[in-house]
């Protein structure tokens, strides 16, 4: 199922519900049928999401060598390394930042 996040400060952001649930959880909210991240909650939400992204990047960098162990240099399986949190969370983080600049709320399920 797709979840659509809406904010008057930027275009809508759509994502699958499992990713939406994960990202909303990181920022300290619950993904219900309807929800809101108020403009007062945006600062801490951005900080939490940026920290999670930074942590994910660090873990991926530490494990990067393990993904390529035993590789003979020929061919590369694009499915070997899944997309990182930064790639998956960027549109949502961008929305949080845009909403913060405009003192706007982010809503879903309306």
JOGILIN-V372086 format. One record per residue. SS is DSSP state (helix for helix, strand for strand, loop for the rest). PSI is psi in radians with two decimals (none if undefined). Layout:
# JOGILIN-V372086
{{SS/PSI} {SS/PSI}}
This chain:
# JOGILIN-V372086
{{loop/2.48} {strand/2.44} {strand/2.33} {strand/2.09} {strand/2.34} {strand/2.51} {strand/2.37} {loop/-0.21} {loop/-0.20} {strand/2.99} {strand/2.75} {strand/2.62} {strand/2.16} {strand/2.45} {strand/2.82} {strand/2.60} {helix/-0.57} {helix/-0.68} {helix/-0.74} {helix/-0.76} {helix/-0.74} {helix/-0.85} {helix/-0.74} {helix/-0.64} {helix/-0.71} {helix/-0.71} {loop/0.09} {loop/0.37} {loop/2.98} {loop/2.42} {loop/1.68} {loop/-3.02} {loop/-0.60} {loop/2.64} {strand/2.98} {strand/2.50} {strand/1.92} {loop/2.80} {helix/-0.49} {helix/-0.43} {helix/-0.13} {helix/-0.73} {helix/-0.99} {helix/-0.61} {helix/-0.77} {helix/-0.77} {helix/-0.79} {helix/-0.75} {helix/-0.71} {helix/-0.69} {helix/-0.71} {helix/-0.71} {helix/-0.78} {helix/-0.77} {helix/-0.75} {helix/-0.74} {helix/-0.72} {helix/-0.78} {helix/-0.73} {helix/-0.67} {helix/-0.69} {helix/-0.57} {helix/-0.06} {helix/-0.78} {helix/-0.58} {helix/-0.49} {helix/-0.45} {helix/0.05} {loop/2.37} {loop/0.02} {loop/2.39} {loop/0.11} {loop/-0.05} {loop/2.13} {loop/2.85} {loop/2.22} {loop/1.95} {loop/-0.28} {loop/-0.03} {loop/-0.75} {loop/1.93} {loop/2.77} {loop/2.49} {loop/2.98} {helix/-0.65} {helix/-0.77} {helix/-0.71} {helix/-0.51} {helix/-0.23} {helix/-0.84} {helix/-0.65} {helix/-0.75} {helix/-0.71} {helix/-0.71} {helix/-0.76} {helix/-0.78} {helix/-0.75} {helix/-0.73} {helix/-0.68} {helix/-0.73} {helix/-0.60} {helix/0.07} {loop/0.75} {loop/2.77} {loop/2.74} {strand/2.30} {strand/2.78} {strand/2.73} {loop/0.24} {loop/none}}
